[in-house]
Amino acid sequence: MAREKQAETAADAEGTPERSYREQLDFLNPIAQPLASRKLTRKLYKCIRKAAKHKQIRRGVKEVQKFINKGEKGITVLAGDTEPIDVYCHIPIMCEDKSIPYAYVPSKSDLGAAAGSKRPTCVILIKPHEEYQDNYDECLEEVAALPLPL
């Protein structure tokens, strides 16, 4: 009985159409600045997928926080729809202190899916790797160009 319900909910989740970028913007936190544009969001998801294939990502608040403190470099991508914001509101400050570029994307479920996970995730650190260096450099340049909040 329980398995049937799980199968139904999984089918319902797959059957529901994904929200567009514009619709996802309605669920953003007030601290989600700088927000990646639609085009940059797609580039970041593509870079995350490539990094996940080569196991060059750090996923989750605890893991990202640990490796930022250790001095690891990369691009930090945060989900803009995470509730409560207290969970990860300290990450941008840590990134600014360590000179690590960061950007927000609208959806934590899309961020988790890009990392190859079924679970949503609120923070990912993309590490550089020679296999996808061009894509990484392009994303790094665009994220670094985003205006930081005051």
N, C-alpha and C positions, 0 to 999 in steps of 0.2 A: 504494500500500500504506500509506504513512504517513498519507495523508489519510483513509483508511478507519478507521485506528486513532484518529485525532483525532475523527472523527465519532462513533465508538463511545464514546469517553470523554466527549465532550460530551453524548451521549444518556444515558449512565449518570449523569452529574452532574445532568442535568435530571430524571431518573427517581427519584433518591434523595429521599426526603421530608426536608424541612427539620427541623432539631432544634428542639424547643420551648425556650422561655425557661428552663425548669427544667433541661433537659438541657444547655443551653449553660453553665449555672453550674458544671458539673463541670470545665470547662476553663479557669477563670479563673486569672489570675496572683495571687500573694499581695499585690501592690501595688494591685490594682483597687479602690480606695476613693476617693471615694464612688461606689458603684454605683447606676445609675439603676434604678428599679423597672420592672416590666413595662409599666405604663401610661406612665411618663415615657419609656421607651425607644421606644415607639410614637410618642409626640409628637415626640421628637427626630428619628426617621427621617422623619416627615412634614415637619418643618421643613427637614431636609436636602434632601429631594426638591424642595421649593419653592425653596430657595436655589440648588440646582443648575440649575434651569430659568432663573433670572435671573443665573447665573454669579456668585453671591455666596458661594462656598465656597473655602477653601484646603485642599488635600488632600495628605497625606504629611508625614513628619517634617521634611524640609528646608524645605519651603515654609511650613508652619505656624510652625516655629521662626524663620524669617526675618521673617515678618510680626508675630509677637509681639514680637520685638526692635525692629521699626520702630514699635511702639506701636499696632498695629491692634487694635480692640476686637471682641468677639463672644463666642460660646460655643464652648469647645473640647470636642470629643467624642472620647474615646479608646476603643480596642477593648481589652477585658479579656483576650483570649486570644492576645495577641501574644507570640511566643517568638523570640529571647531578650528579656527585659525591658530589657536594657541599651540596646536600640534607641531607646526612647522614655521611659525613666524620668526624664529631666531635664525633660520638658515640664510636668508638674504644678508643679514648683518655679518654673519660669519664669512660669506662669500665676498662681501665688500672689504672686510678686514684682510683677507688673503688674496685679493685681486683676482677673483675667479668670476668670470662673466656668468650671469644668470638671466633667465627669462621665464615668464609664466605662459602656460598654454591653458586653454579653457577647460579641458576635461581630464579628470584623473582616470576614468575608465579607458579612454583612448590612449593615455600615457602608458598604462599598464599593458594594454594590448600591443602597443608598439614594442614594448620590451619582451614580448613573447609570453606574457603571463595572463591567466584568466582573471586574476585579481586586480582591482584598481590600485594604483600607487600614486603617492602625492609628490615624491621627489626622486629624480634620477640624476646621476652624475655620469656624463659621457666622457670616457677617457680617449685620448688620441691613439691612433693605430695606423700603420702604413697602408693597410688594405683599403681604407676609406678616407685617407688623408685629405683628398680634394674636397669631398663633401663636408668633412669636419671643419676644414679651414674656412669654407664658405659660410657655414653656420656660425663659427666663432666670430668671424668678421661682422656679420649682421647682428648677432646678439650683443657684441661689444659696442656697436653703434647705437643701440637702443638707449634712450635717455633714462637715467636712474631717477627714482623718486626722491623728493627732497627729504 
